Amino acid sequence: MAKVKVKLKEGEKLSSNNNFSGLDENIWIALNQGKEIGIEEESIPKSIKKQITIAGQSAPVSKKGGK
């Protein structure tokens, strides 16, 4: 599993109406405070993917593997 650094996009806030948007409360608080946090990419809820940016990533990461 790949750990990535994420933060909210400019002007975004996560709703607390849906149990902290599916995140651990401390991660939810840190993101809403504008902090960059490390999180497993697979554990990022689909509901917030449009609201965050992944540090150092300009294009979506392909999940396909090859040899």
N, C-alpha and C positions, 0 to 999 in steps of 0.2 A: 504494500500500500504506500502510495506516495503522499508525503506530508508537504503541504503547500502553505505559503503565507497569503492571507486574504485580508481585504479591508472593504468597507462599504464604499460605493461610488459616491462622489460628491453630491451632497444634498439628500442622500437616502437615509431612512431610519427604518429599523425593523419593528414590526408590530409585536406587542406582547399578548394580543388577543388569542393567538394560536399556540399557547404554551411555549413562549419564547421562540417562535418560528421553528420549532423542532431542534433547537440547539440547547446545550448546557447553559444554565443561567449566567454563569461567569463569562462564557464566550459571547453570549448575546449582549451583556453589558459592555464588554470591551469593544465589540464592533460598533455599538451605538455611541460609544465615546470617541470613535474615530481611530481607534488603535488597530494596528496590523497584528494579526494573530496567526499562529501555526495550527493547522488542522488537517486531518486526513482528507484528501480530496473526495474519497468515496462517502464520507460522512456529512458532506455539505448537502443540506436539504434542497430538493428541486425548487421549492417555493421561494428560495432566496437567491438562486443562482444569477438572476438578472440584476440583482441589487449589489453584487460584489464584484471586485476585480481581484485577479490572482497576480501577485507581485511577479514581475519579470516575464509575464506571458502576454504575447500580442495576438495569439491565435489559440483556439480551443485545443486542448491536448487530445491526441488520438488515443483511444483505449485499445486499439488493435496492436497485437504483438507480432513479431516476426523473428525468423532466425536467419 
